[in-house]
């Protein structure tokens, strides 16, 4: 198991009450809340995994943190300064916070050599140093050695793992402090995934690089993250240190996600009801239509069903242990629950 980082007292990136709404699907219909009141902190040198099903809002949240989508309300602060969504300030911010996409084949221009792909960021930001040395250093840090051997190659000449390393090198060349990695190993063979995850951990240890890793895979979160935030229908429903959340999950949704991992004991938990639709957010706890706790007579608690169906839950804190669940509030030491 990887060594865990100690918690940072001051957040490098801090998100507070973030909401992102898109126009309704039909004229006159209410807006779609893709992200609905998220608090999230990432410390320097810390890896945070953002986990959830497809459509839960995690990619929209990540794009907001990169300045690609302007939030409807709430705030994003980097090193204590509010994020600007235009102009020179945004360009400077994007040099410090870099994106690593899921599909390296789609991220790389097939006509560009590896050298040009990695040097592109330097040219956009007007780098005035030794470009060749910077590109070589970034490729070497990404595990492509000797780097000069890859300069004139094109993406189709590389393996999937090598292409993803080129994408990572393109982010590293600007010497960022934070990576936002959206499903960074989803398109890779199982044999290569471990190598890329090990690379991200090495970069954290050697460079103090922080990362937000967006994934649907709690197993990946266990292998790489210091903290995990589980997202459902636009909100973070459970958060905390990865060992605590994944070894002792409090929210029924987290338990259901964990139950389908190959190494999980017992039978998988099958969620009832329809998959989440951000245009049709239910009243009360947004997970209650699919909640296995409510569906089972063995876990029936007097008054629980009424609370789940009618009482909304507050936003979880950006750091610390929390579960936005009426049922989980009975557990000691929990935060973010509605008072009895």
C-alpha positions in Angstrom: 0.0 0.0 0.0 1.2 3.5 -0.8 2.3 5.8 2.1 -0.3 8.4 3.0 0.4 12.1 3.1 -0.1 14.0 6.3 -3.1 16.5 6.1 -2.2 20.0 5.2 -3.5 22.8 7.4 -3.9 25.2 4.5 -5.7 24.2 1.3 -3.9 24.8 -2.0 -7.3 24.7 -3.8 -10.5 25.5 -1.9 -14.1 25.1 -3.2 -17.0 26.6 -1.3 -20.7 26.2 -2.1 -20.0 25.6 -5.8 -23.0 25.3 -8.1 -23.1 24.9 -11.9 -26.5 25.1 -13.6 -27.3 24.5 -17.3 -30.4 25.5 -19.1 -33.3 23.1 -19.0 -33.8 20.6 -21.8 -37.0 22.3 -22.9 -38.1 25.9 -23.0 -39.6 26.8 -19.6 -38.2 23.8 -17.8 -36.1 24.4 -14.7 -32.3 24.5 -14.9 -30.2 21.4 -14.5 -28.0 21.5 -11.5 -25.0 19.5 -12.6 -23.1 20.6 -9.4 -25.2 21.6 -6.5 -23.4 23.1 -3.5 -20.0 21.4 -3.3 -17.3 22.2 -0.7 -13.9 20.6 -1.4 -10.3 21.3 -0.3 -7.1 20.0 -1.8 -3.8 20.4 0.1 -0.4 20.9 -1.3 1.1 17.5 -2.2 -2.2 15.8 -1.6 -4.1 13.4 -3.9 -7.9 13.6 -3.6 -10.1 11.1 -5.5 -13.5 12.4 -6.7 -15.6 9.3 -7.2 -19.1 8.6 -8.6 -21.2 7.2 -11.3 -21.4 8.7 -14.8 -23.6 11.7 -14.8 -23.1 12.6 -11.2 -21.4 15.9 -12.0 -17.8 15.1 -11.2 -16.4 16.1 -14.6 -18.4 19.3 -14.6 -16.9 20.1 -11.2 -13.4 19.3 -12.5 -13.9 21.6 -15.5 -15.1 24.4 -13.2 -11.9 24.0 -11.1 -9.9 24.4 -14.3 -11.7 27.6 -15.3 -13.3 25.9 -18.3 -16.8 26.2 -16.9 -17.9 29.3 -14.9 -20.0 28.4 -11.9 -23.4 29.8 -11.4 -22.6 30.5 -7.7 -20.1 29.7 -5.1 -16.3 30.2 -5.2 -13.0 28.6 -6.1 -9.8 29.9 -4.5 -6.3 28.9 -5.3 -3.5 29.6 -2.8 -6.1 31.9 -1.0 -6.9 34.0 -4.1 -10.2 33.8 -5.9 -10.1 32.2 -9.3 -10.6 34.6 -12.2 -12.5 33.1 -15.2 -11.0 35.4 -17.9 -7.9 37.4 -18.9 -4.3 37.1 -17.9 -5.1 35.9 -14.4 -6.9 32.8 -15.8 -3.9 32.1 -18.1 -1.5 32.3 -15.2 -3.7 30.0 -13.1 -3.8 27.4 -15.9 -0.1 27.3 -15.9 -0.2 26.2 -12.2 -3.1 23.8 -12.6 -2.9 21.4 -15.5 -5.4 18.9 -17.0 -4.7 15.2 -17.8 -7.5 13.8 -19.9 -8.8 10.2 -20.1 -8.1 9.4 -23.7 -4.5 10.1 -24.7 -5.3 9.3 -28.4 -7.9 12.1 -28.4 -5.6 14.5 -26.4 -2.7 14.3 -28.9 -2.7 15.8 -32.4 -1.8 12.8 -34.7 0.2 15.2 -36.9 2.4 16.5 -34.1 5.5 14.9 -32.9 6.0 14.1 -29.3 8.3 17.1 -29.0 5.8 19.5 -30.4 3.0 18.0 -28.2 5.0 18.6 -25.0 6.3 22.0 -26.1 2.9 23.3 -27.0 2.2 24.6 -23.5 5.5 26.3 -23.3 4.8 28.2 -26.6 1.3 29.2 -25.5 2.6 30.6 -22.2 5.6 32.4 -23.9 8.3 30.4 -22.2 11.7 32.1 -22.7 14.0 29.5 -21.4 15.7 26.5 -23.1 12.7 24.8 -24.7 14.5 21.6 -25.7 15.9 21.1 -22.1 12.4 21.7 -20.6 10.8 19.2 -23.0 13.5 16.6 -22.3 13.1 17.1 -18.5 9.3 16.7 -18.7 9.5 13.5 -20.8 12.1 12.0 -18.4 10.0 12.8 -15.4 7.1 11.1 -17.1 9.2 7.9 -17.5 10.1 8.3 -21.2 13.8 7.8 -21.2 16.0 8.7 -22.9 13.7 11.5 -23.8 15.5 12.4 -27.1 14.5 9.0 -28.5 10.9 10.1 -28.4 11.2 13.6 -29.8 10.4 12.8 -33.4 7.9 10.0 -32.9 4.2 10.5 -33.6 1.3 9.2 -31.4 0.5 6.3 -33.6 4.1 4.9 -33.1 3.6 4.7 -29.3 1.7 2.3 -27.0 -1.3 3.5 -25.0 0.8 3.8 -21.9 3.5 5.8 -23.7 0.9 8.2 -25.1 -0.5 8.8 -21.6 3.0 9.5 -20.4 3.3 12.1 -23.2 0.1 13.7 -22.0 1.4 13.8 -18.5 4.7 15.3 -19.7 2.8 18.0 -21.5 1.3 18.9 -18.2 4.6 18.7 -16.3 6.5 20.9 -18.7 4.9 24.0 -17.2 5.9 22.9 -13.7 2.4 23.0 -12.2 1.4 22.6 -8.5 -1.8 20.7 -9.2 -3.0 18.1 -11.7 -6.6 17.5 -12.5 -6.7 14.0 -13.9 -10.1 12.9 -15.4 -10.2 9.1 -15.5 -6.4 9.0 -16.2 -6.2 5.2 -16.7 -9.7 4.3 -17.8 -8.6 3.7 -21.4 -5.5 1.7 -20.6 -4.9 -2.0 -20.3 -4.9 -3.4 -16.8 -1.1 -4.1 -17.0 -0.4 -0.4 -17.7 -2.7 1.2 -15.2 -0.5 0.3 -12.3 2.5 1.9 -14.0 0.6 5.2 -14.5 -0.7 5.3 -11.0 2.8 4.6 -9.7 4.0 7.5 -11.8 1.5 9.9 -10.3 2.5 8.8 -6.8 6.2 9.3 -7.6 5.5 12.8 -9.0 3.7 13.6 -5.7 6.6 12.4 -3.6 9.4 14.0 -5.8 7.8 17.3 -6.8 5.2 17.8 -4.1 2.6 17.7 -6.8 -1.1 17.7 -5.7 -3.8 16.0 -7.8 -7.5 15.7 -8.1 -8.2 12.3 -9.7 -11.7 12.0 -11.1 -12.8 8.4 -11.4 -15.7 6.0 -11.1 -13.5 3.3 -9.6 -13.2 3.2 -5.8 -10.5 0.6 -6.2 -8.3 3.1 -8.0 -9.0 5.6 -5.2 -7.8 3.2 -2.6 -4.5 2.7 -4.5 -3.7 6.3 -5.1 -5.6 8.8 -2.9 -5.0 10.4 0.4 -8.6 11.5 0.7 -11.8 10.6 -1.2 -15.0 12.5 -2.0 -17.9 10.4 -3.2 -20.3 12.4 -5.4 -24.0 11.6 -6.2 -26.4 13.8 -8.2 -24.3 17.0 -8.0 -23.3 16.7 -4.3 -20.6 15.2 -2.3 -22.3 12.6 -0.1 -19.3 11.2 1.8 -15.8 12.5 2.3 -12.8 11.7 4.5 -9.4 9.9 4.6 -9.4 7.1 2.0 -8.7 4.3 4.6 -11.6 5.4 6.8 -14.1 5.9 4.0 -13.3 2.7 2.1 -12.8 0.5 5.1 -15.8 1.8 7.0 -18.2 3.6 4.6 -21.1 5.4 6.3 -23.2 6.4 3.3 -25.3 3.6 1.6 -24.2 4.8 -1.8 -20.6 4.4 -0.9 -21.3 1.0 0.4 -23.0 0.0 -2.8 -20.1 1.3 -4.9 -17.6 -0.7 -2.8 -19.7 -3.9 -2.9 -19.2 -4.4 -6.7 -15.4 -4.4 -6.4 -13.9 -7.9 -7.1 -12.2 -8.1 -3.7 -15.3 -7.0 -1.7 -16.8 -9.8 0.5 -20.4 -10.6 0.2 -22.9 -10.0 -2.5 -23.0 -6.8 -4.6 -25.6 -4.3 -3.4 -28.0 -3.6 -6.3 -29.5 -0.1 -6.3 -33.2 0.1 -7.0 -34.9 2.9 -9.0 -33.7 4.8 -12.0 -30.1 6.2 -12.4 -29.7 9.8 -11.2 -31.1 12.6 -13.4 -29.8 16.1 -12.5 -33.0 17.5 -14.1 -35.2 15.5 -11.7 -33.7 16.0 -8.2 -36.0 14.4 -5.6 -37.0 16.2 -2.4 -35.2 15.4 0.8 -32.1 13.2 0.5 -31.5 12.9 -3.2 -30.4 9.3 -2.8 -33.5 8.0 -1.1 -35.3 6.7 -4.2 -32.5 4.2 -4.7 -31.4 3.7 -1.1 -31.0 0.0 0.0 -31.4 1.0 3.7 -34.9 2.3 3.1 -35.7 -0.7 0.9 -34.8 -3.3 3.5 -37.0 -4.1 6.5 -33.9 -5.2 8.5 -32.6 -1.6 8.6 -35.9 0.1 9.3 -35.6 3.0 11.8 -38.7 4.8 13.2 -39.1 8.1 11.3 -36.1 7.5 9.0 -38.2 7.2 5.8 -40.0 10.5 6.5 -36.7 12.3 7.2 -35.1 10.9 4.1 -38.0 11.8 1.8 -38.6 15.3 3.1 -35.5 16.8 4.8 -32.6 18.0 2.7 -29.1 17.6 4.0 -26.5 20.3 4.4 -23.3 20.5 2.3 -20.4 18.5 3.7 -17.3 20.3 4.9 -14.4 20.7 2.5 -12.1 18.7 4.8 -12.6 16.0 7.5 -14.9 13.1 7.8 -18.6 13.4 6.8 -21.6 11.6 5.4 -24.7 13.4 4.2 -27.1 10.7 5.3 -29.9 10.6 7.9 -29.2 7.0 8.6 -25.4 7.6 9.1 -26.0 10.4 11.6 -26.4 7.8 14.3 -22.7 7.0 14.0 -20.4 8.8 16.4 -18.1 11.5 15.1 -20.0 12.2 11.9 -20.5 15.7 10.5 -22.8 17.2 8.0 -26.0 15.6 9.1 -29.3 17.1 9.8 -30.0 17.5 13.6 -32.7 15.2 15.0 
